[in-house]
Amino acid sequence: MQSLILDSVILVTLAAGIPMVGIAFTSGVVALLQAVTQIQEQSVSHLVKVLTLLTLALVGGDWVGNEVAALFERSLRAIEMIGRRGP
């Protein structure tokens, strides 16, 4: 049971952390480029963040979906095992 909880915490951390790190990195690069070129348009940084998030979702979405489905199946099996241990 602890392994199931640990696996779900790791999955949530990876599924949320990877896009956050990717967006933080691209935001830093865009901020640096905007400072160098003195372009202070806010829509440029928002567009880059949205495109980064969309790209990461397209690239990693299949993996996250498969991992969530596998975790769900393991959870259902664990619930079934608890039901069998009854009185």
N, CA, C and O atoms as CSV, one atom per row, in Angstrom:
chain,resi,resn,atom,element,x,y,z
A,1,MET,N,N,0.818,-1.190,0.000
A,1,MET,CA,C,0.000,0.000,0.000
A,1,MET,C,C,0.866,1.260,0.000
A,1,MET,O,O,0.544,2.237,-0.676
A,2,GLN,N,N,1.976,1.237,0.766
A,2,GLN,CA,C,2.851,2.401,0.787
A,2,GLN,C,C,3.500,2.627,-0.570
A,2,GLN,O,O,3.728,3.768,-0.974
A,3,SER,N,N,3.793,1.549,-1.265
A,3,SER,CA,C,4.388,1.678,-2.585
A,3,SER,C,C,3.431,2.372,-3.547
A,3,SER,O,O,3.858,3.156,-4.395
A,4,LEU,N,N,2.147,2.085,-3.418
A,4,LEU,CA,C,1.135,2.710,-4.258
A,4,LEU,C,C,1.063,4.211,-3.993
A,4,LEU,O,O,0.967,5.012,-4.924
A,5,ILE,N,N,1.110,4.581,-2.723
A,5,ILE,CA,C,1.074,6.005,-2.365
A,5,ILE,C,C,2.340,6.703,-2.837
A,5,ILE,O,O,2.275,7.803,-3.386
A,6,LEU,N,N,3.481,6.080,-2.629
A,6,LEU,CA,C,4.748,6.666,-3.067
A,6,LEU,C,C,4.791,6.825,-4.582
A,6,LEU,O,O,5.244,7.850,-5.091
A,7,ASP,N,N,4.317,5.808,-5.302
A,7,ASP,CA,C,4.284,5.893,-6.763
A,7,ASP,C,C,3.373,7.008,-7.243
A,7,ASP,O,O,3.694,7.695,-8.213
A,8,SER,N,N,2.235,7.200,-6.574
A,8,SER,CA,C,1.333,8.274,-7.000
A,8,SER,C,C,1.918,9.644,-6.694
A,8,SER,O,O,1.721,10.577,-7.473
A,9,VAL,N,N,2.628,9.792,-5.589
A,9,VAL,CA,C,3.266,11.073,-5.280
A,9,VAL,C,C,4.365,11.381,-6.304
A,9,VAL,O,O,4.497,12.517,-6.759
A,10,ILE,N,N,5.138,10.376,-6.654
A,10,ILE,CA,C,6.200,10.568,-7.652
A,10,ILE,C,C,5.603,10.922,-9.010
A,10,ILE,O,O,6.117,11.797,-9.707
A,11,LEU,N,N,4.523,10.247,-9.386
A,11,LEU,CA,C,3.890,10.520,-10.672
A,11,LEU,C,C,3.337,11.940,-10.735
A,11,LEU,O,O,3.508,12.630,-11.741
A,12,VAL,N,N,2.680,12.374,-9.674
A,12,VAL,CA,C,2.145,13.740,-9.650
A,12,VAL,C,C,3.280,14.759,-9.691
A,12,VAL,O,O,3.180,15.778,-10.375
A,13,THR,N,N,4.349,14.486,-8.964
A,13,THR,CA,C,5.489,15.400,-8.963
A,13,THR,C,C,6.114,15.502,-10.348
A,13,THR,O,O,6.436,16.600,-10.802
A,14,LEU,N,N,6.285,14.387,-11.014
A,14,LEU,CA,C,6.859,14.414,-12.363
A,14,LEU,C,C,5.916,15.052,-13.372
A,14,LEU,O,O,6.340,15.854,-14.204
A,15,ALA,N,N,4.631,14.694,-13.296
A,15,ALA,CA,C,3.664,15.217,-14.259
A,15,ALA,C,C,3.487,16.725,-14.131
A,15,ALA,O,O,3.217,17.400,-15.124
A,16,ALA,N,N,3.634,17.256,-12.933
A,16,ALA,CA,C,3.507,18.700,-12.749
A,16,ALA,C,C,4.859,19.406,-12.815
A,16,ALA,O,O,4.945,20.548,-13.268
A,17,GLY,N,N,5.910,18.729,-12.366
A,17,GLY,CA,C,7.216,19.373,-12.267
A,17,GLY,C,C,7.914,19.581,-13.593
A,17,GLY,O,O,8.555,20.612,-13.799
A,18,ILE,N,N,7.801,18.626,-14.491
A,18,ILE,CA,C,8.487,18.735,-15.781
A,18,ILE,C,C,7.977,19.936,-16.582
A,18,ILE,O,O,8.790,20.702,-17.098
A,19,PRO,N,N,6.653,20.126,-16.706
A,19,PRO,CA,C,6.199,21.330,-17.416
A,19,PRO,C,C,6.586,22.632,-16.700
A,19,PRO,O,O,6.884,23.635,-17.349
A,20,MET,N,N,6.579,22.610,-15.366
A,20,MET,CA,C,6.953,23.822,-14.636
A,20,MET,C,C,8.408,24.191,-14.881
A,20,MET,O,O,8.730,25.365,-15.066
A,21,VAL,N,N,9.277,23.208,-14.882
A,21,VAL,CA,C,10.699,23.466,-15.141
A,21,VAL,C,C,10.895,23.931,-16.582
A,21,VAL,O,O,11.678,24.845,-16.840
A,22,GLY,N,N,10.186,23.303,-17.518
A,22,GLY,CA,C,10.293,23.713,-18.921
A,22,GLY,C,C,9.830,25.145,-19.140
A,22,GLY,O,O,10.478,25.904,-19.861
A,23,ILE,N,N,8.722,25.516,-18.528
A,23,ILE,CA,C,8.215,26.879,-18.672
A,23,ILE,C,C,9.136,27.872,-17.974
A,23,ILE,O,O,9.364,28.968,-18.487
A,24,ALA,N,N,9.670,27.504,-16.811
A,24,ALA,CA,C,10.592,28.406,-16.114
A,24,ALA,C,C,11.845,28.656,-16.952
A,24,ALA,O,O,12.334,29.783,-17.034
A,25,PHE,N,N,12.356,27.598,-17.571
A,25,PHE,CA,C,13.552,27.750,-18.408
A,25,PHE,C,C,13.276,28.644,-19.614
A,25,PHE,O,O,14.040,29.568,-19.893
A,26,THR,N,N,12.187,28.369,-20.327
A,26,THR,CA,C,11.882,29.189,-21.512
A,26,THR,C,C,11.533,30.616,-21.127
A,26,THR,O,O,11.824,31.544,-21.881
A,27,SER,N,N,10.912,30.810,-19.963
A,27,SER,CA,C,10.623,32.171,-19.508
A,27,SER,C,C,11.913,32.938,-19.242
A,27,SER,O,O,12.019,34.126,-19.547
A,28,GLY,N,N,12.881,32.250,-18.674
A,28,GLY,CA,C,14.171,32.902,-18.434
A,28,GLY,C,C,14.869,33.280,-19.723
A,28,GLY,O,O,15.442,34.364,-19.836
A,29,VAL,N,N,14.821,32.386,-20.693
A,29,VAL,CA,C,15.441,32.674,-21.985
A,29,VAL,C,C,14.734,33.846,-22.675
A,29,VAL,O,O,15.388,34.736,-23.218
A,30,VAL,N,N,13.397,33.842,-22.651
A,30,VAL,CA,C,12.640,34.932,-23.282
A,30,VAL,C,C,12.891,36.248,-22.555
A,30,VAL,O,O,13.025,37.290,-23.196
A,31,ALA,N,N,12.956,36.214,-21.233
A,31,ALA,CA,C,13.233,37.436,-20.471
A,31,ALA,C,C,14.610,37.991,-20.816
A,31,ALA,O,O,14.783,39.202,-20.949
A,32,LEU,N,N,15.580,37.105,-20.959
A,32,LEU,CA,C,16.924,37.541,-21.334
A,32,LEU,C,C,16.928,38.150,-22.732
A,32,LEU,O,O,17.536,39.197,-22.956
A,33,LEU,N,N,16.253,37.499,-23.663
A,33,LEU,CA,C,16.180,38.032,-25.028
A,33,LEU,C,C,15.429,39.360,-25.074
A,33,LEU,O,O,15.803,40.258,-25.830
A,34,GLN,N,N,14.373,39.491,-24.270
A,34,GLN,CA,C,13.643,40.749,-24.237
A,34,GLN,C,C,14.486,41.860,-23.627
A,34,GLN,O,O,14.397,43.011,-24.052
A,35,ALA,N,N,15.298,41.525,-22.639
A,35,ALA,CA,C,16.161,42.537,-22.038
A,35,ALA,C,C,17.251,42.975,-23.006
A,35,ALA,O,O,17.591,44.156,-23.076
A,36,VAL,N,N,17.794,42.020,-23.751
A,36,VAL,CA,C,18.859,42.354,-24.702
A,36,VAL,C,C,18.320,43.189,-25.860
A,36,VAL,O,O,18.952,44.157,-26.285
A,37,THR,N,N,17.147,42.808,-26.369
A,37,THR,CA,C,16.592,43.513,-27.528
A,37,THR,C,C,15.700,44.692,-27.138
A,37,THR,O,O,15.232,45.426,-28.008
A,38,GLN,N,N,15.462,44.876,-25.855
A,38,GLN,CA,C,14.628,45.955,-25.313
A,38,GLN,C,C,13.201,45.904,-25.840
A,38,GLN,O,O,12.553,46.939,-25.994
A,39,ILE,N,N,12.720,44.717,-26.112
A,39,ILE,CA,C,11.316,44.519,-26.478
A,39,ILE,C,C,10.571,44.168,-25.190
A,39,ILE,O,O,10.853,43.145,-24.566
A,40,GLN,N,N,9.631,45.009,-24.797
A,40,GLN,CA,C,8.930,44.809,-23.536
A,40,GLN,C,C,7.480,44.393,-23.752
A,40,GLN,O,O,6.611,44.738,-22.952
A,41,GLU,N,N,7.219,43.673,-24.801
A,41,GLU,CA,C,5.864,43.216,-25.108
A,41,GLU,C,C,5.546,41.979,-24.280
A,41,GLU,O,O,6.255,40.977,-24.371
A,42,GLN,N,N,4.491,42.036,-23.475
A,42,GLN,CA,C,4.130,40.930,-22.591
A,42,GLN,C,C,3.543,39.741,-23.349
A,42,GLN,O,O,3.679,38.598,-22.914
A,43,SER,N,N,2.904,40.004,-24.461
A,43,SER,CA,C,2.265,38.909,-25.192
A,43,SER,C,C,3.298,37.933,-25.764
A,43,SER,O,O,2.979,36.765,-25.983
A,44,VAL,N,N,4.509,38.387,-26.005
A,44,VAL,CA,C,5.554,37.505,-26.521
A,44,VAL,C,C,5.883,36.428,-25.489
A,44,VAL,O,O,5.977,35.247,-25.823
A,45,SER,N,N,6.057,36.838,-24.244
A,45,SER,CA,C,6.399,35.856,-23.216
A,45,SER,C,C,5.234,34.901,-22.952
A,45,SER,O,O,5.450,33.713,-22.716
A,46,HIS,N,N,4.012,35.409,-22.989
A,46,HIS,CA,C,2.857,34.531,-22.790
A,46,HIS,C,C,2.725,33.521,-23.931
A,46,HIS,O,O,2.412,32.352,-23.703
A,47,LEU,N,N,2.961,33.976,-25.138
A,47,LEU,CA,C,2.869,33.082,-26.287
A,47,LEU,C,C,3.908,31.966,-26.193
A,47,LEU,O,O,3.606,30.807,-26.479
A,48,VAL,N,N,5.115,32.313,-25.797
A,48,VAL,CA,C,6.173,31.306,-25.674
A,48,VAL,C,C,5.827,30.308,-24.567
A,48,VAL,O,O,6.060,29.110,-24.726
A,49,LYS,N,N,5.276,30.784,-23.454
A,49,LYS,CA,C,4.892,29.878,-22.367
A,49,LYS,C,C,3.796,28.916,-22.815
A,49,LYS,O,O,3.853,27.722,-22.520
A,50,VAL,N,N,2.803,29.435,-23.525
A,50,VAL,CA,C,1.713,28.577,-23.999
A,50,VAL,C,C,2.237,27.554,-24.997
A,50,VAL,O,O,1.861,26.383,-24.940
A,51,LEU,N,N,3.095,27.980,-25.904
A,51,LEU,CA,C,3.656,27.046,-26.891
A,51,LEU,C,C,4.538,25.985,-26.226
A,51,LEU,O,O,4.539,24.825,-26.640
A,52,THR,N,N,5.281,26.385,-25.202
A,52,THR,CA,C,6.106,25.426,-24.471
A,52,THR,C,C,5.243,24.399,-23.769
A,52,THR,O,O,5.521,23.202,-23.830
A,53,LEU,N,N,4.195,24.862,-23.103
A,53,LEU,CA,C,3.305,23.942,-22.405
A,53,LEU,C,C,2.601,23.004,-23.381
A,53,LEU,O,O,2.443,21.815,-23.102
A,54,LEU,N,N,2.185,23.531,-24.510
A,54,LEU,CA,C,1.527,22.705,-25.526
A,54,LEU,C,C,2.484,21.655,-26.080
A,54,LEU,O,O,2.098,20.501,-26.268
A,55,THR,N,N,3.718,22.044,-26.341
A,55,THR,CA,C,4.716,21.102,-26.841
A,55,THR,C,C,5.004,20.005,-25.825
A,55,THR,O,O,5.077,18.829,-26.181
A,56,LEU,N,N,5.169,20.387,-24.560
A,56,LEU,CA,C,5.426,19.391,-23.528
A,56,LEU,C,C,4.238,18.449,-23.342
A,56,LEU,O,O,4.420,17.260,-23.082
A,57,ALA,N,N,3.031,18.977,-23.474
A,57,ALA,CA,C,1.842,18.130,-23.357
A,57,ALA,C,C,1.760,17.140,-24.519
A,57,ALA,O,O,1.393,15.980,-24.330
A,58,LEU,N,N,2.101,17.600,-25.706
A,58,LEU,CA,C,2.070,16.703,-26.861
A,58,LEU,C,C,3.157,15.636,-26.786
A,58,LEU,O,O,2.934,14.484,-27.160
A,59,VAL,N,N,4.324,16.024,-26.304
A,59,VAL,CA,C,5.443,15.077,-26.233
A,59,VAL,C,C,5.264,14.090,-25.082
A,59,VAL,O,O,5.456,12.887,-25.259
A,60,GLY,N,N,4.899,14.593,-23.907
A,60,GLY,CA,C,4.837,13.730,-22.728
A,60,GLY,C,C,3.453,13.273,-22.336
A,60,GLY,O,O,3.309,12.514,-21.378
A,61,GLY,N,N,2.436,13.709,-23.044
A,61,GLY,CA,C,1.066,13.368,-22.676
A,61,GLY,C,C,0.772,11.890,-22.733
A,61,GLY,O,O,0.040,11.371,-21.890
A,62,ASP,N,N,1.327,11.205,-23.708
A,62,ASP,CA,C,1.105,9.771,-23.849
A,62,ASP,C,C,1.714,9.015,-22.672
A,62,ASP,O,O,1.096,8.099,-22.128
A,63,TRP,N,N,2.911,9.396,-22.288
A,63,TRP,CA,C,3.571,8.750,-21.154
A,63,TRP,C,C,2.782,8.974,-19.867
A,63,TRP,O,O,2.555,8.034,-19.106
A,64,VAL,N,N,2.365,10.208,-19.625
A,64,VAL,CA,C,1.612,10.510,-18.410
A,64,VAL,C,C,0.289,9.744,-18.404
A,64,VAL,O,O,-0.110,9.202,-17.373
A,65,GLY,N,N,-0.383,9.697,-19.535
A,65,GLY,CA,C,-1.635,8.953,-19.619
A,65,GLY,C,C,-1.464,7.478,-19.322
A,65,GLY,O,O,-2.271,6.888,-18.605
A,66,ASN,N,N,-0.421,6.881,-19.869
A,66,ASN,CA,C,-0.152,5.458,-19.612
A,66,ASN,C,C,0.181,5.209,-18.145
A,66,ASN,O,O,-0.267,4.220,-17.563
A,67,GLU,N,N,0.960,6.097,-17.551
A,67,GLU,CA,C,1.324,5.948,-16.140
A,67,GLU,C,C,0.117,6.104,-15.227
A,67,GLU,O,O,-0.017,5.367,-14.250
A,68,VAL,N,N,-0.755,7.047,-15.529
A,68,VAL,CA,C,-1.962,7.240,-14.721
A,68,VAL,C,C,-2.878,6.026,-14.856
A,68,VAL,O,O,-3.458,5.578,-13.866
A,69,ALA,N,N,-3.013,5.494,-16.055
A,69,ALA,CA,C,-3.843,4.307,-16.256
A,69,ALA,C,C,-3.276,3.106,-15.495
A,69,ALA,O,O,-4.030,2.348,-14.885
A,70,ALA,N,N,-1.970,2.933,-15.528
A,70,ALA,CA,C,-1.346,1.818,-14.806
A,70,ALA,C,C,-1.520,1.986,-13.295
A,70,ALA,O,O,-1.770,1.011,-12.588
A,71,LEU,N,N,-1.391,3.207,-12.806
A,71,LEU,CA,C,-1.574,3.464,-11.381
A,71,LEU,C,C,-3.022,3.220,-10.970
A,71,LEU,O,O,-3.281,2.714,-9.878
A,72,PHE,N,N,-3.958,3.572,-11.831
A,72,PHE,CA,C,-5.371,3.331,-11.562
A,72,PHE,C,C,-5.665,1.835,-11.480
A,72,PHE,O,O,-6.403,1.391,-10.600
A,73,GLU,N,N,-5.091,1.065,-12.391
A,73,GLU,CA,C,-5.280,-0.386,-12.361
A,73,GLU,C,C,-4.698,-0.987,-11.089
A,73,GLU,O,O,-5.310,-1.863,-10.477
A,74,ARG,N,N,-3.517,-0.520,-10.688
A,74,ARG,CA,C,-2.917,-1.008,-9.440
A,74,ARG,C,C,-3.778,-0.656,-8.242
A,74,ARG,O,O,-3.899,-1.447,-7.306
A,75,SER,N,N,-4.386,0.542,-8.267
A,75,SER,CA,C,-5.260,0.957,-7.168
A,75,SER,C,C,-6.489,0.061,-7.087
A,75,SER,O,O,-6.904,-0.337,-5.999
A,76,LEU,N,N,-7.065,-0.253,-8.236
A,76,LEU,CA,C,-8.235,-1.134,-8.237
A,76,LEU,C,C,-7.885,-2.528,-7.728
A,76,LEU,O,O,-8.665,-3.140,-6.999
A,77,ARG,N,N,-6.709,-3.030,-8.114
A,77,ARG,CA,C,-6.279,-4.343,-7.614
A,77,ARG,C,C,-6.051,-4.306,-6.104
A,77,ARG,O,O,-6.359,-5.272,-5.404
A,78,ALA,N,N,-5.511,-3.194,-5.600
A,78,ALA,CA,C,-5.291,-3.071,-4.158
A,78,ALA,C,C,-6.617,-3.022,-3.405
A,78,ALA,O,O,-6.739,-3.598,-2.325
A,79,ILE,N,N,-7.603,-2.341,-3.968
A,79,ILE,CA,C,-8.927,-2.298,-3.337
A,79,ILE,C,C,-9.551,-3.686,-3.331
A,79,ILE,O,O,-10.185,-4.081,-2.352
A,80,GLU,N,N,-9.373,-4.420,-4.412
A,80,GLU,CA,C,-9.903,-5.785,-4.486
A,80,GLU,C,C,-9.251,-6.671,-3.429
A,80,GLU,O,O,-9.925,-7.491,-2.804
A,81,MET,N,N,-7.942,-6.509,-3.225
A,81,MET,CA,C,-7.239,-7.315,-2.224
A,81,MET,C,C,-7.727,-6.982,-0.824
A,81,MET,O,O,-7.828,-7.874,0.019
A,82,ILE,N,N,-8.030,-5.729,-0.562
A,82,ILE,CA,C,-8.540,-5.352,0.757
A,82,ILE,C,C,-9.907,-5.987,0.974
A,82,ILE,O,O,-10.211,-6.433,2.081
A,83,GLY,N,N,-10.733,-6.034,-0.063
A,83,GLY,CA,C,-12.049,-6.642,0.050
A,83,GLY,C,C,-11.976,-8.148,0.315
A,83,GLY,O,O,-12.856,-8.700,0.975
A,84,ARG,N,N,-10.955,-8.806,-0.184
A,84,ARG,CA,C,-10.812,-10.257,0.020
A,84,ARG,C,C,-10.332,-10.608,1.414
A,84,ARG,O,O,-10.531,-11.733,1.872
A,85,ARG,N,N,-9.701,-9.657,2.098
A,85,ARG,CA,C,-9.169,-9.924,3.437
A,85,ARG,C,C,-10.245,-9.822,4.519
A,85,ARG,O,O,-9.933,-9.904,5.707
A,86,GLY,N,N,-11.465,-9.649,4.134
A,86,GLY,CA,C,-12.553,-9.456,5.094
A,86,GLY,C,C,-12.648,-10.566,6.127
A,86,GLY,O,O,-11.833,-11.488,6.136
A,87,PRO,N,N,-13.651,-10.473,7.002
A,87,PRO,CA,C,-13.778,-11.424,8.127
A,87,PRO,C,C,-14.012,-12.786,7.699
A,87,PRO,O,O,-14.138,-13.682,8.533
